[in-house]
Amino acid sequence: MTQTATSSVLSGTAARARDLTKTYGRGSTEVHALRGVDLDLPAGRFTAIMGPSGSGKSTLMHCLAGLDTPTGGEITVGGQHLQTLSDTALTRFRRDHIGFVFQAFNLLPMLTARQNIWLPLDLARSRADDATRRRFDDVVDVLGIRERLDHRPSELSGGQQQRVAIARALVTTPDIVFADEPTGNLDSESSREVLDFLRRSCREFGQTVVMVTHEIDAASYADDVLVLADGRIRARLERPTPEALVDALRGGRA
């Protein structure tokens, strides 16, 4: 297996937030989704973000990924301060430095698995050099989808579709991959496979993965877990057991 080091691995920290706030609405309808969040996401690790509905976990991920604009505070991804970028530059930065894995897979139905995986490289007009081909081969082999590359999404199981989506996110060697409830549409066996692949991508490729989930079993695959409540980080756990996660979710233990 060829190990590929990303720039985030070399820097030690894949993403950082300082005094991050996000407010929706005004006056009586004002909602504080994030309330002064400080965090450092270590490179090369699998981090899960948990919390009850309305805790701010999805808002936090969307702000870190440059999909939403915070009301206040600073965000740095791969050494780049996101607030300094124009809309066009931010779009380009997301394309070149951030990978996404969504619950709904978001594969293009008219393309084969191979074409879906290559799509971000085609959009970026990247050359298929030897390093890119090696990365493609490594990712495809780790995910076990080589025999399905010429099949369209409708010919793949849910777990296979999600593995294709993960390959698409990994093939560009992003600084960080954000996974939003990646097992939400999968059965238990496919969920275990996908979570195992996300964990292996950190260990075998040095990839950084941040996953939002409400599932304790899913979060237990992570190296680190952040528990949010009322827009604040209430607990930080390293390699937690399911029992520790239940305790943190119930008590907001910091």
DAUR-V218550 format. One record per backbone hydrogen bond with DSSP energy under -0.5 kcal/mol. NH is the residue of the N-H (numbers start at 1). CO is the residue of the C=O. If there is no record, write none. Layout:
<<NH/CO> <NH/CO>>
This chain:
<<3/1> <5/3> <10/6> <11/7> <12/8> <14/41> <15/41> <16/76> <17/39> <18/74> <20/37> <21/72> <22/34> <24/31> <29/26> <30/27> <31/24> <33/22> <33/31> <34/22> <35/231> <36/20> <37/20> <39/17> <41/15> <42/40> <43/12> <45/42> <47/45> <47/209> <48/224> <49/211> <50/48> <50/226> <52/228> <55/52> <60/56> <61/57> <62/58> <63/59> <64/60> <65/61> <66/63> <67/62> <68/62> <70/68> <71/21> <72/21> <74/18> <76/16> <77/80> <78/14> <80/77> <82/75> <82/80> <84/81> <85/82> <90/86> <91/87> <92/88> <93/89> <94/90> <95/91> <96/92> <97/93> <98/94> <99/176> <101/178> <103/180> <105/102> <106/104> <109/107> <111/108> <113/151> <114/149> <116/112> <117/113> <118/114> <119/115> <121/118> <122/118> <123/119> <124/120> <125/122> <126/121> <129/127> <133/129> <134/130> <135/131> <136/132> <137/133> <138/134> <139/135> <140/136> <141/137> <142/138> <143/139> <144/140> <144/141> <145/140> <148/145> <149/146> <151/148> <153/111> <155/152> <156/153> <161/157> <162/158> <163/159> <164/160> <165/161> <166/162> <167/163> <168/164> <169/165> <170/166> <171/167> <173/170> <174/169> <175/97> <176/97> <177/208> <178/99> <179/210> <180/101> <180/178> <181/179> <181/212> <184/181> <186/183> <191/187> <192/188> <193/189> <194/190> <195/191> <196/192> <197/193> <198/194> <199/195> <200/196> <201/197> <202/198> <203/199> <204/200> <205/200> <205/201> <206/202> <207/201> <209/45> <209/207> <210/177> <211/47> <212/179> <213/49> <213/211> <216/214> <219/215> <220/216> <221/218> <222/219> <223/46> <224/46> <225/237> <226/48> <227/235> <228/50> <228/226> <229/232> <231/55> <232/229> <234/227> <234/232> <235/227> <237/225> <239/223> <239/237> <245/241> <246/242> <247/243> <248/244> <249/245> <250/246> <251/247> <252/248>>
